[in-house]
């Protein structure tokens, strides 16, 4: 039902929403209108539960203050004067207005749609265009289409359905809705709906593009068309985001309890990082990402060497407390004690690396040698505080080149590494220097 009587007119101001329909938990759409049904349900959830509205607000770059979230105003399929098409939704949070365009399944946001909505946003003084689809990006400012709006004053942002679903999962784990069981039950049901791709159309990143196989099969030194490298990097950026979402779902903490992101230099934009990654892939045929996990001993580095068909996952740990290498090894063994058991899935392919202090000579030791006290010939007299725990995954060439099976191996390896190694590493911290009168 339209809001004509409530809002009236066909022109809108900065404070008056356009004519449109209200979002509903039970929208009367046909089975073929999967996208309309999902966005209506999701936006109605935002009205009921401010914690979910906060996910959308952060993605759109707007304030998440309690006052702003309580002033939330939503219209779906809004009507704008002299506009040929309707956006999927209009949202107002505080003093910011947002147009929403969404896709489900394998459908992608079209450039002409964005440009058209850019004109609507400009003519109606709207601040943000937020697109939602199954395409994954490292952060909301990096749009999967890489399109540049003609109207530069409009902020273009993107969020994936998987990101929204993971955010809801974190809210449920954080128990922030324990005081209102009815809201928690509604949110739990909606999360289960999102996790059923057949009915919701919400998908994760499951396979590389055909260019991946082409790149893996190319001869050493062979130069391919630049579009091949660009597509592989686009796929890699989606997969690294998928890895962060998968890891977050494994953590006990919810909502703001755990921070996990893709590491990026502060001075580097997403576009610059993409361009540099394409250059690196052309030059070294390697794809690399660093995952930043709050509270972890270091970044988790995930490296894919296409020429050697090898995936390497590693983290560093600093052991500066003990004054002797024996004391350092003892602490390291304590952190990794569970790897001494035979049920480890990765232990046989894990090695410990350390650099000799003030030199570039690197020593390595296997887990078996570490626990059998056979480390002396490698680490004895070693002057180092930093140890690198590295896991080299063994994958057949056929599986490495496989667009789906490669992703399966990679995700399983990252999950196993963090479960068996990453979460147990703890850095030693030297005590702060004391003053004379302390």
Buried (B, 14 or more C-beta within 10 A) or exposed (E): EBBEEEBEEEEBEEEEBBBBBBBBBEBEBEEEEBBBBBBBBBBBBBBBBBBBBBBBBBBBBBBBEEEBBEEBEBBBBBBBEEBEEBBBBBBBBBEBBBBBBBBBBEBEBEEEBBBBBBBBBBBBEBBBBBBBBBBBBBBBBBBBBEBEBEBEEBBBBBBBBBBBBBBBBBBBBBEBBEEEEEBBEBBBEBBEBBEEBEEBBBBBBEBBBEBBBBBBEBEEEEEEEEEBBBBBBBBBBBBBBBBBBBBBBEBEBBBEEBEBBBBBEEEEEBEEBBBEBBEBBBEEBBBBBBBBBEEBBBBBBBBBBBEEBBBBBBBBBBBEBBEEBEEBBEBBBEBBEEBBEEEBEBBEBBBBBBBBEEEEEEBEBBBEBBBEEEBBEBBEEBEBBBBBBBBBBEBEEEBBBBBEBBBEBBBBBBBBBBBBBBBBBBBBEEEEEEEEEE
